[in-house]
């Protein structure tokens, strides 16, 4: 009986052990099926690596030989750098594998059937590299840390790559791979080729501008592509020119803004660039010069522009046609220095004011303004002044007009003859103080002179008045003061023709006494 009981306990213990083994096998199927995280014997033909976060914890024999995992510092970043050339979409961080559980990453190029498989298993990231063509593993390139030229090319800030004669990519640097992944976005298939138009047929040494579209980004990325031809293919270099493109766009927007602003000006504007070609013009230039819009839009050079103006009779006829080109060269030189300013009187009777001004970067601007109305008005005003001057010069009364600020602005011939002074020949403008001093030097003392000075300076309570003065010659003159428009003052001197003329020395003494009593 005791032996039977002992056998029962033995059977119970064996049964419990079997249940425990089955439970462990059920919870970790990968371990139970293969017996190791590195996989079965078939998997060991491939390269397998196990990572806990970024740290390598185990690797197959073939992986150790290919990646030299025994070196200090080998981690996920080193593996990414080694595989990103063959597998452009290989994740940069194990967390990318954790979020998607399984990633199957195809190799670059249609002739390469290899695959990189990343799996997330209970906190462990498992990487398997398979060659679909032969079942053998093709060892990827490993970064050569001591190869300075290689590292310079691999870690350059701009994309660079090499293609063979068939157009397949043989090598690319990290900047090219990053751009390829940005173009792929969230796609899990093979990333697109950033510059598919670059082939071996492209002419070497020729720069080409191209753009790259990024998913979710409205703005394109712009690059200049340079090609260096070799026997086995070509080397390609892409230079980031986004700053240049932005500057060009800003310049175009600025020019458009200027064009819209200048479109409302009545002054014709023509701006010639450093090559002396028409770069900008406004509609007023067409109206003033009658030049066709298609001619101006064709960006003629400066000499063609002025030749056409001469043909249209919109500029004065040159006196010597043989020296026409030299005159135009002198005109451009004067405009570049900001010294060109002329008035063109056209055969049609119109008058244009033409000004040349320098602009940045060697450009030259010409401003053409129609001043016919202004010139006509000025000429008419000048004619009216000359008529009024002639008319007042015929009067016997001496007339002087002072402005509201006390300046002598008009005097007729009788005034000049009476006081022996010509205000127009004076070096500085004559004032009421200068005039009264002149009067004082030729007449006896009288308070009228001070009253005239005071009246000219008044701005209110002004009323006409008059008085009498006696010249040193004994002649009596009447002085009448009148307020006129705009605060001006007119002073009129009338001679007493009953007395002796100026310069007479035979005036009776009684006349002087009578004047003194008055």
C-alpha positions as CSV (number, residue, x, y, z in Angstrom):
1,X,0.0,0.0,0.0
2,X,2.8,2.4,0.8
3,X,4.4,1.6,-2.6
4,X,1.1,2.4,-4.4
5,X,0.8,5.8,-2.6
6,X,4.4,6.6,-3.5
7,X,3.7,5.9,-7.1
8,X,0.6,8.2,-7.0
9,X,2.7,11.1,-5.7
10,X,5.3,10.5,-8.5
11,X,2.6,10.5,-11.2
12,X,1.1,13.8,-9.8
13,X,4.6,15.5,-9.8
14,X,5.2,14.4,-13.4
15,X,1.8,15.7,-14.5
16,X,2.4,19.1,-12.8
17,X,5.8,19.5,-14.6
18,X,4.2,18.7,-18.0
19,X,1.5,21.4,-17.4
20,X,4.2,24.0,-16.4
21,X,6.2,23.3,-19.5
22,X,3.1,23.5,-21.7
23,X,2.2,26.9,-20.1
24,X,5.6,28.4,-20.8
25,X,5.6,27.1,-24.4
26,X,2.1,28.6,-25.0
27,X,3.0,32.1,-23.6
28,X,6.2,32.4,-25.7
29,X,5.4,30.7,-29.0
30,X,8.5,32.0,-30.8
31,X,10.8,30.7,-28.2
32,X,8.9,27.3,-28.0
33,X,9.0,26.9,-31.8
34,X,12.6,27.8,-32.5
35,X,14.2,27.2,-29.2
36,X,16.0,30.6,-29.5
37,X,15.3,34.3,-30.3
38,X,17.7,34.0,-33.1
39,X,15.3,31.5,-34.9
40,X,15.7,28.0,-36.3
41,X,18.5,26.7,-38.4
42,X,16.9,28.2,-41.6
43,X,16.8,31.6,-40.0
44,X,20.4,31.4,-39.0
45,X,21.3,31.3,-42.7
46,X,20.3,35.0,-42.7
47,X,21.6,37.8,-40.6
48,X,19.6,38.2,-37.3
49,X,20.1,40.9,-34.6
50,X,18.2,41.4,-31.4
51,X,18.0,44.8,-29.7
52,X,16.7,45.9,-26.4
53,X,15.9,49.5,-27.2
54,X,19.0,50.9,-28.9
55,X,21.3,48.3,-27.4
56,X,22.4,45.1,-29.2
57,X,21.9,42.0,-27.0
58,X,22.5,39.2,-29.4
59,X,23.4,38.6,-33.1
60,X,23.8,35.6,-35.4
61,X,27.2,34.5,-36.6
62,X,26.7,35.9,-40.1
63,X,25.5,39.2,-38.6
64,X,28.5,39.4,-36.3
65,X,30.8,38.9,-39.3
66,X,29.0,41.4,-41.5
67,X,28.6,44.2,-39.0
68,X,31.5,43.6,-36.6
69,X,29.1,43.7,-33.7
70,X,31.9,42.9,-31.3
71,X,33.2,46.5,-31.7
72,X,32.6,48.9,-28.8
73,X,29.6,51.2,-29.4
74,X,27.7,49.1,-31.9
75,X,24.0,50.0,-31.5
76,X,20.8,50.7,-33.5
77,X,22.3,53.9,-35.0
78,X,25.3,52.1,-36.3
79,X,23.0,49.4,-37.8
80,X,20.8,52.2,-39.4
81,X,23.9,53.9,-41.0
82,X,25.0,50.5,-42.4
83,X,21.7,49.5,-43.8
84,X,20.2,52.9,-45.0
85,X,22.1,52.7,-48.3
86,X,20.6,49.4,-49.3
87,X,17.3,49.9,-47.4
88,X,16.4,53.6,-47.6
89,X,13.3,53.3,-45.4
90,X,15.0,51.4,-42.6
91,X,13.6,52.9,-39.3
92,X,15.9,55.4,-37.5
93,X,14.5,54.4,-34.1
94,X,13.2,51.1,-32.7
95,X,10.1,52.9,-31.5
96,X,9.0,53.0,-35.2
97,X,8.9,49.2,-35.1
98,X,7.0,49.1,-31.8
99,X,4.2,51.3,-33.2
100,X,3.7,49.0,-36.3
101,X,4.8,45.7,-34.8
102,X,6.1,44.3,-38.1
103,X,8.0,46.2,-40.9
104,X,9.0,44.6,-44.2
105,X,11.5,46.9,-45.9
106,X,12.4,46.3,-49.5
107,X,15.9,47.0,-50.9
108,X,16.6,49.8,-53.3
109,X,16.7,48.9,-56.9
110,X,14.6,46.4,-58.9
111,X,17.4,43.9,-59.3
112,X,17.9,43.6,-55.5
113,X,15.3,41.1,-54.0
114,X,16.6,41.5,-50.5
115,X,14.3,42.4,-47.6
116,X,14.8,43.7,-44.1
117,X,12.2,42.4,-41.6
118,X,11.8,44.3,-38.2
119,X,9.6,42.7,-35.5
120,X,8.6,43.8,-32.1
121,X,8.3,40.8,-29.7
122,X,7.7,41.4,-26.0
123,X,9.9,44.5,-25.8
124,X,12.6,43.0,-28.0
125,X,13.3,44.3,-31.6
126,X,14.3,41.5,-34.0
127,X,16.0,42.4,-37.3
128,X,16.2,39.8,-40.0
129,X,18.0,40.4,-43.3
130,X,17.0,38.1,-46.1
131,X,18.2,37.8,-49.7
132,X,15.1,36.7,-51.7
133,X,17.1,35.8,-54.8
134,X,19.5,33.2,-53.6
135,X,18.8,32.6,-49.9
136,X,22.2,33.9,-49.1
137,X,22.9,37.2,-47.3
138,X,24.7,40.0,-49.2
139,X,26.7,41.9,-46.6
140,X,25.8,45.6,-46.7
141,X,28.4,48.3,-46.7
142,X,29.7,49.2,-43.2
143,X,30.7,52.7,-42.4
144,X,34.4,53.1,-42.6
145,X,35.1,55.4,-39.7
146,X,38.8,56.0,-40.6
147,X,38.0,56.8,-44.3
148,X,37.9,60.6,-44.2
149,X,36.8,61.2,-47.9
150,X,34.1,58.6,-47.6
151,X,32.7,60.2,-44.4
152,X,32.9,63.7,-46.0
153,X,30.7,62.5,-48.8
154,X,28.4,60.3,-46.7
155,X,27.7,63.0,-44.1
156,X,27.5,66.0,-46.5
157,X,24.7,68.5,-45.9
158,X,23.5,68.3,-49.6
159,X,22.3,65.2,-51.4
160,X,24.8,63.4,-53.5
161,X,24.5,60.0,-55.3
162,X,26.0,57.8,-58.0
163,X,24.0,56.0,-60.8
164,X,25.2,53.4,-63.3
165,X,24.7,53.4,-67.1
166,X,21.3,51.8,-66.6
167,X,20.1,54.6,-64.3
168,X,20.2,52.5,-61.1
169,X,21.5,54.1,-58.0
170,X,24.8,52.6,-56.9
171,X,25.4,54.8,-53.8
172,X,23.9,57.7,-52.0
173,X,24.7,59.8,-48.9
174,X,22.6,60.3,-45.8
175,X,21.2,63.6,-47.0
176,X,19.8,61.9,-50.1
177,X,18.3,59.1,-48.0
178,X,16.6,61.6,-45.7
179,X,15.1,63.5,-48.6
180,X,13.9,60.2,-50.1
181,X,12.2,59.3,-46.8
182,X,10.6,62.7,-46.6
183,X,9.2,62.3,-50.1
184,X,7.8,58.9,-49.1
185,X,5.9,60.3,-46.0
186,X,3.9,57.6,-44.3
187,X,4.2,55.1,-47.2
188,X,5.6,51.6,-46.2
189,X,6.7,50.7,-49.7
190,X,10.0,51.6,-51.3
191,X,10.7,55.4,-51.1
192,X,10.6,57.4,-54.4
193,X,13.7,58.6,-56.2
194,X,14.1,62.3,-55.5
195,X,15.6,63.2,-58.8
196,X,14.4,60.7,-61.5
197,X,15.2,63.1,-64.4
198,X,18.9,62.7,-63.8
199,X,20.2,60.1,-66.1
200,X,23.5,59.3,-67.9
201,X,22.2,61.1,-70.9
202,X,22.5,64.4,-69.1
203,X,25.3,66.7,-70.2
204,X,28.1,66.8,-67.8
205,X,29.0,70.1,-66.2
206,X,25.6,71.6,-67.0
207,X,23.6,73.0,-64.0
208,X,19.9,72.2,-63.9
209,X,17.3,73.6,-61.5
210,X,14.7,71.2,-60.3
211,X,12.1,71.0,-57.5
212,X,11.0,68.2,-55.1
213,X,7.5,67.9,-53.6
214,X,7.2,66.9,-50.0
215,X,3.8,65.4,-48.8
216,X,1.9,67.7,-46.5
217,X,4.1,70.7,-47.4
218,X,2.8,73.3,-49.8
219,X,6.3,74.7,-50.5
220,X,8.6,72.8,-52.9
221,X,12.3,72.2,-52.2
222,X,14.5,73.6,-55.0
223,X,18.0,72.3,-55.9
224,X,20.6,72.9,-58.6
225,X,21.9,69.6,-60.0
226,X,25.5,69.2,-61.1
227,X,26.7,66.1,-63.0
228,X,30.2,64.6,-63.2
229,X,30.5,61.8,-65.8
230,X,32.6,58.7,-65.2
231,X,33.2,55.5,-67.1
232,X,30.8,53.4,-65.0
233,X,28.1,56.1,-64.6
234,X,27.8,59.6,-63.3
235,X,28.2,61.3,-59.9
236,X,25.4,63.7,-59.1
237,X,25.4,66.6,-56.6
238,X,22.3,68.6,-55.5
239,X,22.8,72.0,-54.0
240,X,20.1,73.5,-51.9
241,X,19.0,76.8,-53.5
242,X,15.7,77.5,-51.5
243,X,17.1,80.8,-50.2
244,X,18.0,81.9,-53.8
245,X,14.5,80.9,-55.0
246,X,12.9,82.8,-52.2
247,X,14.9,85.8,-52.9
248,X,14.0,85.7,-56.6
249,X,10.3,85.4,-55.7
250,X,10.6,88.3,-53.3
251,X,12.3,90.4,-56.0
252,X,9.5,89.5,-58.5
253,X,6.8,90.4,-56.0
254,X,8.6,93.7,-55.3
255,X,8.9,94.5,-59.0
256,X,5.2,93.7,-59.4
257,X,4.4,96.0,-56.5
258,X,6.4,98.7,-58.1
259,X,4.8,98.2,-61.4
260,X,1.3,98.5,-59.9
261,X,2.4,101.6,-58.1
262,X,4.0,103.2,-61.2
263,X,0.9,102.3,-63.3
264,X,-1.0,105.2,-61.7
265,X,1.7,107.8,-62.3
266,X,1.3,110.4,-65.0
267,X,5.1,110.5,-65.4
268,X,6.6,108.0,-67.9
269,X,9.1,105.7,-66.3
270,X,11.7,103.6,-68.1
271,X,14.3,101.6,-66.1
272,X,17.2,99.9,-67.9
273,X,19.2,97.2,-66.1
274,X,23.0,97.0,-66.0
275,X,23.0,95.5,-69.5
276,X,21.1,98.6,-70.7
277,X,18.0,96.6,-71.5
278,X,14.5,97.9,-70.6
279,X,13.5,96.1,-67.4
280,X,10.5,98.1,-66.3
281,X,8.1,100.6,-67.8
282,X,4.7,102.0,-66.9
283,X,1.6,102.8,-69.1
284,X,2.3,106.5,-69.0
285,X,5.5,105.9,-71.0
286,X,3.4,104.5,-73.8
287,X,1.1,107.5,-73.7
288,X,3.9,110.0,-73.8
289,X,6.2,108.4,-76.3
290,X,3.5,106.7,-78.5
291,X,5.8,103.7,-78.6
292,X,4.1,100.3,-79.2
293,X,3.6,98.1,-76.1
294,X,4.9,95.1,-77.9
295,X,8.2,97.0,-78.7
296,X,8.6,97.9,-75.1
297,X,7.7,94.4,-73.9
298,X,10.5,93.0,-76.1
299,X,13.0,94.7,-73.7
300,X,14.9,96.8,-76.2
301,X,18.3,98.2,-75.3
302,X,18.8,101.8,-74.5
303,X,20.1,102.8,-77.9
304,X,17.2,101.2,-79.7
305,X,14.8,102.9,-77.3
306,X,16.1,106.4,-78.1
307,X,16.5,105.6,-81.8
308,X,12.8,104.8,-81.8
309,X,12.0,108.0,-80.0
310,X,13.9,109.9,-82.6
311,X,11.9,108.1,-85.4
312,X,8.7,108.9,-83.6
313,X,9.7,112.6,-83.4
314,X,9.3,112.4,-79.6
315,X,12.8,114.0,-79.0
316,X,14.6,116.9,-80.5
317,X,16.2,116.3,-83.8
318,X,20.0,115.9,-83.5
319,X,22.0,118.5,-85.3
320,X,24.6,116.0,-86.3
321,X,23.5,112.4,-87.0
322,X,27.1,111.2,-87.3
323,X,27.7,112.0,-83.6
324,X,24.3,110.6,-82.5
325,X,25.7,107.5,-80.8
326,X,28.3,109.5,-79.0
327,X,25.5,111.8,-77.7
328,X,23.6,108.8,-76.5
329,X,26.7,107.5,-74.7
330,X,27.2,110.8,-73.0
331,X,23.5,110.9,-72.1
332,X,23.8,107.4,-70.4
333,X,27.0,108.4,-68.6
334,X,25.3,111.6,-67.3
335,X,22.2,109.7,-66.2
336,X,24.4,107.1,-64.4
337,X,25.9,110.0,-62.4
338,X,22.5,111.6,-61.8
339,X,23.5,114.7,-63.8
340,X,21.1,114.3,-66.8
341,X,18.2,116.7,-66.9
342,X,16.9,118.4,-70.0
343,X,13.8,120.0,-71.4
344,X,12.7,118.7,-74.8
345,X,10.7,121.0,-77.0
346,X,9.0,118.8,-79.6
347,X,8.0,119.7,-83.2
348,X,4.4,119.1,-82.1
349,X,4.6,122.0,-79.6
350,X,4.7,119.7,-76.5
351,X,7.4,120.1,-73.9
352,X,8.9,117.2,-72.0
353,X,11.1,117.2,-68.9
354,X,13.5,114.3,-69.1
355,X,15.5,113.3,-66.1
356,X,18.1,110.5,-65.7
357,X,18.8,108.9,-62.4
358,X,21.1,106.1,-61.3
359,X,19.6,102.9,-59.7
360,X,21.1,100.1,-57.7
361,X,23.1,97.4,-59.4
362,X,24.2,99.6,-62.3
363,X,20.6,100.3,-63.5
364,X,19.5,103.6,-65.0
365,X,16.0,105.2,-64.8
366,X,14.6,107.8,-67.1
367,X,11.6,110.0,-66.1
368,X,9.6,111.7,-68.8
369,X,7.1,114.3,-67.8
370,X,4.8,116.3,-70.0
371,X,5.2,119.9,-68.8
372,X,3.5,121.5,-71.7
373,X,0.7,123.0,-69.6
374,X,3.1,124.2,-67.0
375,X,5.4,125.8,-69.6
376,X,2.4,127.4,-71.4
377,X,1.1,128.8,-68.1
378,X,4.6,130.1,-67.1
379,X,5.1,131.7,-70.5
380,X,1.6,133.3,-70.3
381,X,2.3,134.5,-66.8
382,X,5.7,135.9,-67.9
383,X,4.0,137.7,-70.8
384,X,1.4,139.2,-68.5
385,X,4.2,140.4,-66.2
386,X,6.1,142.0,-69.1
387,X,2.9,143.7,-70.3
388,X,2.1,145.0,-66.8
389,X,5.7,146.2,-66.4
390,X,5.6,148.0,-69.7
391,X,2.3,149.6,-68.9
392,X,3.4,150.8,-65.4
393,X,6.7,152.1,-66.9
394,X,4.7,154.5,-69.0
395,X,3.1,156.1,-66.0
396,X,4.5,159.4,-64.6
397,X,3.9,158.4,-60.9
398,X,6.7,156.4,-59.2
399,X,5.3,153.1,-57.9
400,X,6.9,150.6,-55.6
401,X,5.2,147.4,-54.3
402,X,6.3,145.6,-51.1
403,X,5.4,142.1,-50.1
404,X,3.8,141.1,-46.8
405,X,7.4,140.3,-45.6
406,X,8.7,143.7,-46.5
407,X,10.6,142.8,-49.7
408,X,10.5,145.1,-52.7
409,X,8.9,143.1,-55.4
410,X,8.1,145.7,-58.1
411,X,9.3,149.2,-59.1
412,X,8.5,151.1,-62.3
413,X,10.7,153.3,-64.4
414,X,9.5,156.5,-62.8
415,X,10.5,155.1,-59.4
416,X,14.0,154.3,-60.6
417,X,14.3,157.8,-62.1
418,X,13.0,159.6,-59.0
419,X,15.2,157.8,-56.5
420,X,18.1,157.0,-58.7
421,X,18.2,153.3,-57.9
422,X,17.6,150.1,-59.9
423,X,16.3,147.3,-57.6
424,X,16.8,144.6,-60.3
425,X,20.5,145.2,-60.4
426,X,20.9,144.8,-56.7
427,X,23.1,141.9,-55.5
428,X,20.6,141.0,-52.7
429,X,16.8,141.6,-52.7
430,X,15.9,145.1,-51.6
431,X,13.6,145.5,-48.6
432,X,11.4,148.4,-47.3
433,X,14.2,149.3,-44.9
434,X,16.7,149.7,-47.8
435,X,14.1,151.7,-49.8
436,X,13.3,154.1,-47.0
437,X,17.0,154.7,-46.3
438,X,17.4,155.6,-50.0
439,X,14.4,158.0,-49.7
440,X,15.8,159.5,-46.5
441,X,19.1,160.3,-48.3
442,X,17.3,162.3,-50.9
443,X,14.7,164.2,-48.9
444,X,14.3,166.3,-45.8
445,X,13.6,164.5,-42.5
446,X,9.9,163.4,-42.3
447,X,7.9,161.0,-40.1
448,X,6.4,159.5,-43.3
449,X,9.3,157.2,-43.7
450,X,8.8,155.5,-40.4
451,X,5.1,155.3,-40.9
452,X,5.7,153.5,-44.3
453,X,8.0,150.9,-42.7
454,X,5.4,150.3,-39.9
455,X,2.5,150.0,-42.3
456,X,4.3,147.4,-44.5
457,X,4.7,145.2,-41.4
458,X,1.1,145.4,-40.4
459,X,-1.3,142.5,-41.2
460,X,-4.6,144.0,-40.0
461,X,-6.4,147.3,-39.6
462,X,-4.8,148.6,-42.8
463,X,-6.3,151.6,-44.6
464,X,-4.9,153.8,-47.3
465,X,-3.3,157.1,-46.4
466,X,-1.1,159.8,-47.8
467,X,1.3,162.6,-46.9
468,X,3.8,165.0,-48.4
469,X,7.6,164.9,-48.6
470,X,10.2,167.5,-49.7
471,X,13.3,166.5,-51.6
472,X,16.6,168.1,-50.9
473,X,16.3,169.9,-54.2
474,X,13.2,171.6,-52.8
475,X,10.6,169.8,-54.9
476,X,7.5,168.6,-53.1
477,X,6.2,165.1,-53.7
478,X,3.0,163.4,-52.5
479,X,3.4,159.9,-51.0
480,X,0.2,157.7,-51.1
481,X,0.2,154.3,-49.4
482,X,-2.4,151.6,-50.4
483,X,-3.0,148.1,-49.0
484,X,-3.4,145.5,-51.7
485,X,-4.1,141.8,-51.9
486,X,-2.1,139.1,-50.1
487,X,-0.8,141.6,-47.5
488,X,1.2,143.6,-50.0
489,X,1.6,147.4,-49.9
490,X,1.8,149.8,-52.9
491,X,3.5,153.2,-52.4
492,X,2.9,155.9,-55.1
493,X,5.0,159.0,-55.3
494,X,3.5,162.0,-57.3
495,X,5.6,165.0,-58.2
496,X,4.4,168.5,-57.6
497,X,4.7,169.9,-61.2
498,X,3.8,173.4,-60.0
499,X,7.1,173.5,-58.2
500,X,10.6,173.2,-59.6
501,X,11.7,169.9,-61.1
502,X,14.3,167.7,-59.4
503,X,17.7,169.2,-59.9
504,X,16.5,172.9,-60.1
505,X,18.4,175.4,-58.0
506,X,16.2,178.4,-58.4
507,X,13.3,177.6,-56.1
508,X,12.1,180.6,-54.0
509,X,12.8,180.5,-50.3
510,X,9.2,181.2,-49.5
511,X,8.1,177.9,-51.0
512,X,10.4,176.1,-48.6
513,X,9.1,178.0,-45.7
514,X,5.5,177.4,-46.7
515,X,6.3,173.6,-46.9
516,X,7.9,173.8,-43.5
517,X,4.9,175.5,-42.0
518,X,2.7,172.8,-43.4
